[in-house]
Amino acid sequence: MQQMNATPAFTPAPFMPGQELTMSSQEIADLVQSRHDKVKQSIERLAAKGTIQLPPMGEVRNHLGQAVAVYLVGKRDSYVVVAQLSPEFTARLVDRWQELESQQAMQVPKSLPEALRLAADLAEQQQQLKHELAAAAPKVEFVDRYCTANGSMSFRQVAKLLNAKEPEFRLFLIDKGIMYRLGGVLTPHHQHIEAKRFEVKTGTTNTSNYAFSQARFTAKGVQWIGGLWTAYKAQGDAQ
């Protein structure tokens, strides 16, 4: 069989016991000496025809340390893809699968110390996942609460939705150039009205015929400001 001499230009993700073995579309591109985008297009065309299943997406790191979006292709479908692209490189694919399967087999613990080390690694990864979920909890809570809201919302309603103190939230909007004071009333800058993040309601009171205007966050604006506020608070907590 023809041996592969080139060093992969990416860092594959580590295997986990019980995890289905896959090969990334970037690795297939390197094996058949083709452009990655062409390989991805071929995968998508074959999936559209029903010849293979559209594989899940993942990420690998290239030689510059940059994240690259890839398809994670199973063994059977990888042969179909290579046969479509460059049948002459099938031998390389066979060699690479043997190498991957050998690496995965080596990761199965064969002794008590290895099993304990693996258990410790899994526990560490689980703890990391818990930290990530805890960090994401405020965003999830905000989305859950926002989904119960309908229509446009006032400044006070949005502050309550975000669990924000009104004075702090008011200064945040002014400092970020989102709103300004006009006659003592918070008014959105024109570009944010144009972007449909606010709507300005005007009218007159029934009793004194006094003209008034009120800026309200649209549904789009609530989502947008929620993201900015969450990032702002996270940055402040990190300092």
C-alpha positions as CSV (number, residue, x, y, z in Angstrom):
1,M,0.0,0.0,0.0
2,Q,1.1,3.6,-0.7
3,Q,2.1,5.3,2.6
4,M,1.1,8.8,3.5
5,N,4.2,11.0,4.0
6,A,2.6,14.4,4.5
7,T,2.1,15.7,8.0
8,P,-1.6,16.7,8.6
9,A,-2.1,20.5,8.6
10,F,-4.5,20.3,11.5
11,T,-4.9,18.9,15.0
12,P,-7.6,16.2,15.3
13,A,-9.7,16.0,18.4
14,P,-8.8,13.4,21.0
15,F,-10.7,10.1,21.0
16,M,-13.0,9.2,23.9
17,P,-13.9,5.6,24.8
18,G,-17.2,4.7,23.3
19,Q,-17.1,7.6,20.9
20,E,-17.8,6.8,17.3
21,L,-14.6,7.0,15.2
22,T,-14.8,9.6,12.5
23,M,-12.5,11.3,10.0
24,S,-12.8,15.1,9.4
25,S,-13.4,16.5,5.9
26,Q,-10.1,18.4,6.4
27,E,-8.2,15.2,6.9
28,I,-9.9,13.7,3.8
29,A,-8.9,16.7,1.8
30,D,-5.2,16.3,2.9
31,L,-5.3,12.6,2.1
32,V,-6.5,13.1,-1.5
33,Q,-4.6,16.4,-2.0
34,S,-7.7,18.4,-2.7
35,R,-9.1,21.7,-1.4
36,H,-11.2,21.4,1.7
37,D,-14.1,23.4,0.3
38,K,-14.2,21.0,-2.7
39,V,-14.4,18.0,-0.3
40,K,-17.2,19.6,1.7
41,Q,-19.1,20.4,-1.5
42,S,-18.7,16.7,-2.6
43,I,-20.0,15.5,0.8
44,E,-23.0,17.9,0.6
45,R,-23.8,16.7,-3.0
46,L,-23.6,13.0,-2.0
47,A,-25.8,13.7,1.0
48,A,-28.3,15.6,-1.1
49,K,-28.6,12.5,-3.4
50,G,-29.1,10.2,-0.4
51,T,-25.8,8.3,-1.2
52,I,-24.5,9.1,2.3
53,Q,-25.9,10.7,5.5
54,L,-25.0,14.4,5.9
55,P,-22.4,14.1,8.7
56,P,-22.4,16.3,11.8
57,M,-20.2,19.4,12.0
58,G,-17.2,19.8,14.3
59,E,-14.0,21.9,14.6
60,V,-10.3,21.1,14.2
61,R,-7.2,23.4,14.5
62,N,-5.0,24.1,11.5
63,H,-1.3,24.7,11.5
64,L,-1.9,28.3,12.5
65,G,-4.0,27.3,15.5
66,Q,-7.2,28.6,13.8
67,A,-10.5,26.8,14.3
68,V,-11.7,25.2,11.0
69,A,-15.3,24.0,10.6
70,V,-15.3,20.4,9.3
71,Y,-17.7,17.5,8.6
72,L,-17.0,14.5,10.8
73,V,-17.4,11.5,8.4
74,G,-17.9,7.9,9.4
75,K,-15.8,5.1,7.9
76,R,-18.2,3.8,5.3
77,D,-19.2,7.2,4.0
78,S,-15.5,8.3,3.9
79,Y,-14.9,5.6,1.3
80,V,-17.8,6.8,-0.8
81,V,-16.5,10.4,-0.7
82,V,-12.9,9.4,-1.6
83,A,-14.2,7.1,-4.4
84,Q,-16.1,10.1,-5.8
85,L,-13.2,12.5,-5.4
86,S,-10.0,10.6,-6.2
87,P,-10.3,6.7,-6.3
88,E,-6.5,6.4,-6.7
89,F,-6.1,7.6,-3.0
90,T,-8.2,4.7,-1.6
91,A,-5.1,3.0,-0.3
92,R,-4.1,6.0,1.7
93,L,-7.6,6.1,3.2
94,V,-7.3,2.4,4.2
95,D,-4.0,3.1,5.9
96,R,-5.3,6.1,7.7
97,W,-8.3,4.2,9.1
98,Q,-6.1,1.4,10.3
99,E,-4.0,4.1,12.1
100,L,-7.0,5.7,13.7
101,E,-8.5,2.5,14.8
102,S,-5.1,1.5,16.3
103,Q,-4.9,4.7,18.2
104,Q,-8.4,4.3,19.6
105,A,-7.7,0.7,20.7
106,M,-4.6,2.0,22.5
107,Q,-6.8,4.3,24.6
108,V,-8.8,1.5,26.2
109,P,-7.4,1.0,29.7
110,K,-5.6,-2.3,30.2
111,S,-4.7,-1.9,33.9
112,L,-6.1,-0.4,37.1
113,P,-3.8,2.6,37.0
114,E,-4.8,3.4,33.4
115,A,-8.5,3.0,34.3
116,L,-8.1,5.4,37.3
117,R,-6.3,7.9,35.1
118,L,-9.1,7.7,32.5
119,A,-11.7,8.2,35.3
120,A,-9.8,11.2,36.6
121,D,-9.7,12.7,33.1
122,L,-13.4,12.1,32.6
123,A,-14.2,13.7,35.9
124,E,-12.1,16.8,35.1
125,Q,-13.9,17.2,31.7
126,Q,-17.3,16.8,33.5
127,Q,-16.3,19.5,36.0
128,Q,-15.3,21.8,33.1
129,L,-18.6,21.2,31.5
130,K,-20.4,22.2,34.7
131,H,-18.4,25.5,34.9
132,E,-19.4,26.2,31.2
133,L,-23.0,25.5,31.9
134,A,-23.0,27.7,35.0
135,A,-21.4,30.5,33.0
136,A,-24.2,30.2,30.4
137,A,-27.0,30.0,33.0
138,P,-27.7,33.8,33.0
139,K,-28.2,33.8,29.2
140,V,-30.4,30.8,29.3
141,E,-32.5,32.3,32.1
142,F,-32.8,35.6,30.2
143,V,-34.0,33.8,27.0
144,D,-36.5,31.8,29.0
145,R,-37.9,34.9,30.6
146,Y,-37.8,36.9,27.4
147,C,-39.8,34.2,25.5
148,T,-42.7,34.9,27.9
149,A,-42.8,38.6,26.8
150,N,-44.8,39.9,23.9
151,G,-44.6,43.1,21.9
152,S,-42.4,46.1,22.7
153,M,-41.2,46.9,26.2
154,S,-40.5,50.0,28.2
155,F,-37.1,50.9,29.7
156,R,-38.4,49.8,33.2
157,Q,-39.7,46.5,31.8
158,V,-36.4,45.6,30.1
159,A,-34.4,46.5,33.2
160,K,-36.6,44.2,35.2
161,L,-36.3,41.5,32.6
162,L,-32.5,41.7,32.8
163,N,-32.4,41.9,36.6
164,A,-30.6,45.3,36.1
165,K,-30.7,48.2,38.5
166,E,-32.4,51.1,36.6
167,P,-29.7,53.7,37.4
168,E,-26.9,51.4,36.2
169,F,-28.9,50.3,33.1
170,R,-29.6,53.9,32.2
171,L,-25.9,54.9,32.4
172,F,-25.0,51.8,30.4
173,L,-27.4,52.8,27.6
174,I,-26.0,56.4,27.6
175,D,-22.3,55.4,27.8
176,K,-22.7,52.9,24.9
177,G,-24.2,55.6,22.7
178,I,-27.5,53.7,22.5
179,M,-29.8,56.4,24.1
180,Y,-29.4,60.0,25.2
181,R,-31.4,62.4,27.3
182,L,-33.7,64.8,25.4
183,G,-35.7,67.1,27.6
184,G,-35.1,64.7,30.5
185,V,-36.5,61.7,28.5
186,L,-34.3,58.8,27.4
187,T,-34.4,58.8,23.6
188,P,-32.7,56.3,21.3
189,H,-30.2,57.4,18.7
190,H,-31.5,57.5,15.2
191,Q,-29.5,54.6,13.9
192,H,-31.0,52.3,16.5
193,I,-34.5,53.4,15.5
194,E,-33.6,52.7,11.8
195,A,-32.3,49.3,12.9
196,K,-35.8,48.5,14.3
197,R,-34.4,48.1,17.8
198,F,-36.7,50.8,19.2
199,E,-40.1,52.3,18.4
200,V,-41.1,55.7,19.5
201,K,-44.7,56.2,20.5
202,T,-46.2,59.7,20.6
203,G,-49.5,61.0,21.7
204,T,-51.3,63.5,24.0
205,T,-52.9,63.0,27.5
206,N,-56.7,63.1,27.7
207,T,-56.8,65.4,30.6
208,S,-54.3,68.2,29.9
209,N,-53.7,67.6,26.2
210,Y,-50.0,67.4,27.0
211,A,-47.9,65.9,24.1
212,F,-45.6,63.1,25.1
213,S,-43.3,60.5,23.5
214,Q,-42.0,57.2,24.8
215,A,-39.2,55.0,23.4
216,R,-39.9,51.3,23.7
217,F,-37.6,48.4,22.9
218,T,-38.9,46.2,20.1
219,A,-38.6,42.4,20.3
220,K,-35.5,42.7,18.2
221,G,-34.1,45.4,20.4
222,V,-34.7,43.3,23.6
223,Q,-32.8,40.4,22.2
224,W,-30.0,42.7,21.0
225,I,-29.7,44.7,24.3
226,G,-29.9,41.5,26.3
227,G,-26.8,40.2,24.6
228,L,-24.9,43.5,25.1
229,W,-25.9,43.6,28.8
230,T,-24.9,40.0,29.4
231,A,-21.5,40.6,27.9
232,Y,-21.1,43.9,29.8
233,K,-21.9,42.2,33.1
234,A,-19.7,39.2,32.4
235,Q,-16.7,41.5,31.6
236,G,-17.3,43.4,34.9
237,D,-17.5,40.2,36.9
238,A,-14.2,39.0,35.4
239,Q,-12.3,42.1,36.5
